[in-house]
Amino acid sequence: MAADPSAPRAFDLLELTPATPESTLAQARELLLEYGRFVVAQPGAARFCFGSLEQEAARLPLSFLRQGGGSLLARAAEEPLGFVAWRALPESVAPRSWELKRLWTRPAARGLGLGRALTQAVLDRAGTAGRYAVYLDTAPASMAAAHRLYLQLGFEPCPPYNDNPVEGLAFLRKLL
C-alpha cells in the first residue's frame, strides 16, 4: 500500500555540511555504501567501481560540495532511512544544470514517499539555485520503482550526457 502523499512526513531531511556531526556523516556513509552494494549486485553492473564509491563516502560531505552540489540524509527517530546527492554538471555538458546522484532508501522505508521527498528536495534546491535542469541516469531493470518515480516527477528521456559504463541505463532530464 502506497503512503498518502498528503500525510505528514514521518522523517526529517538533513543537509550534510562540514559542520554535520560525525555520527550523522557515518549514517550517510552507511547508506551510500548500501547503495553501492546494491548496484554491484545487479546484472550489467560489472564495471561499476565500488572503490571510487568508497572514496566518495569517506569524503562526505565534501565529495559533493566540492562539485558544486550537496547531499541529504533522511532519518526517522534518529534512524537513517535514505540518502541522495547532487553535483553540478560541467557547463560544456549541460549549462546551469545539476546531476542527481545516489538516491537510496532502505527497503524497510519504501512506500513512505521518502524517495519522492528526497528527489523533490533536490529539485527544489535546484530551482532556488537558478538551475536550468536536473539530469540523472538510472537502471530501469533493477531500479524500476525509482525509474517510475522519476517519470512521475516529470523527468523525460534525454541523450546520454555522461560515459557511465553500466549497461541498460536510462538517461533522464527535468527542465526547471
N, C-alpha and C positions, 0 to 999 in steps of 0.2 A: 504494500500500500504506500503510495507516494505521500510525502508530507504536504500539508496545506501551505502554499506559498505565502498566504496572508497571516499565518500563525506567527506569534513572536518567536524570534530565534532563541534557541537554547544553547548558543555558543557565542564566543567572542572572537573577533578578528584582531590580531595583534600585528602591527607593522614592526618588522625587525630593524633595529638601528644599532650602531656601535655601542649605545648605552643599554641595550637589552641585556638583562641578567643572563649569566652563563647557563643557568638551569633551563631557561626558556630557549636559548640557542641550541642546547643539547636536544631538546624535544624536537625542534625544527630539523636538526641534522638527522635524527632518528627517522622522521617521516620522509625526508629526502632520500635517504638510503633505502627505505622500504620501497619507495617508488622505483629506484634503480634496480632492486632485486626483482620486482615485478616485471619490468621491461626486459631484463636479461632472460627471464624465464619464458618469454614469448617466442614463437617461431619467427624467424626472419630477423631477429634482433642480434644475431651473432656479432655484428660489427659495432654494436653499442658499447662504448668504452666506459665500463664501470669505474675504472681507475680515475678518469677525469671527473666523474661524478663525486667520487670520494674526496677529491681535492676541492671541488665546488662546495661540498658540505662542510669541509673543515674550515673554509674561509667565510662561512656565513657570518654576517650578512654582506660583507664586503664583496663577495663573489658576484653579487648582482648590483650593489650600489655603485661599484666602480665601472659598471657597464651602462650607467645611466638608468638603472631600474631599481628594483627592490624586491621584497618578499613579505609574505603574510603567513602567519600561523593561526589556525583555528583551534580553539580549545573550549571545552565544557568542563566545569568543575575542576579546572587546572589540568585536565587530561588532554593531551594533543590528539586532534582528530583529523586535521587536514593542513595542507600546505600548497602555496602557489608562489611563483616568482615571475618577474618580467625583466626585460632589458631593452635598451634602445637598439634598434636596427641601424646599421650604417646608412648614412644619407644616400650613398650610391645604390643601396638595395631598395630602400623604401623611406623617402624623406618624412621626417616628423612622425615616425611610427615606432611602436613597441612590438616585442615578441613575447607572448605569454608562454611561460615555461613551467614544467614540473607540477602541473595540477595533480594532486593526490589526496584522496580521502580514504581513511581506513574503512575496511569492509563493514565493521560494526556501525559506522556513522553514515553509511549510504542510505539514501531515501529521506534524509533530513533537510535537503535543499542546500547542503554545505558546499558542494561543487559549484552550484549556481551562485551562491553568495560570494565565494572566493573569486570566481570569474567576473562577476559583476563589479566587485570591489576594484579589480584591475581596470576594467572598462571605465569605471567612474574616475579613477585616478588619471587614466589616460586623457579623458575629456578635460578634466581640470588642468592638466599639464599642457593642453593645447595640441595634443597629438592628432594626427590625421586618421590613423588606422591602427588596429592591433592585429597582428599575424600570429599564426600558430601552425604546428604540424602535429598530427595525431595518427594513430594506427587504428582505423575503424574495426579491423578484425578482432583485436584484443582489447580495445577500449571503446566498445560500442556505445555504452551509456554516455561517456564523455563526448564522443562524436555527435550523438543526438543532442546533447545539451548545447554544444557549440552552435549547431544549426538552429535550434530553438531560440538562441540568443541573437540570431541574425548574422552569424558568420557565413560566408559564402566561399565556394571553391575558388582558388586562385592558382596561378602558375607557381611552381616551386621557387622559393626565394632563398633557399639555403642548400647546402650539399649534404644533408643528413643521410647517412648510409643505410639506415634501417629500411627494410623492404616494406612495401604496401602502405606507404604514408599517404594521407590526405593533407593537402596544404589549404589552409583557410585564412580568410581575412574578413574583418569587420571594419567598415568605414565609420568614422565617428562624426 
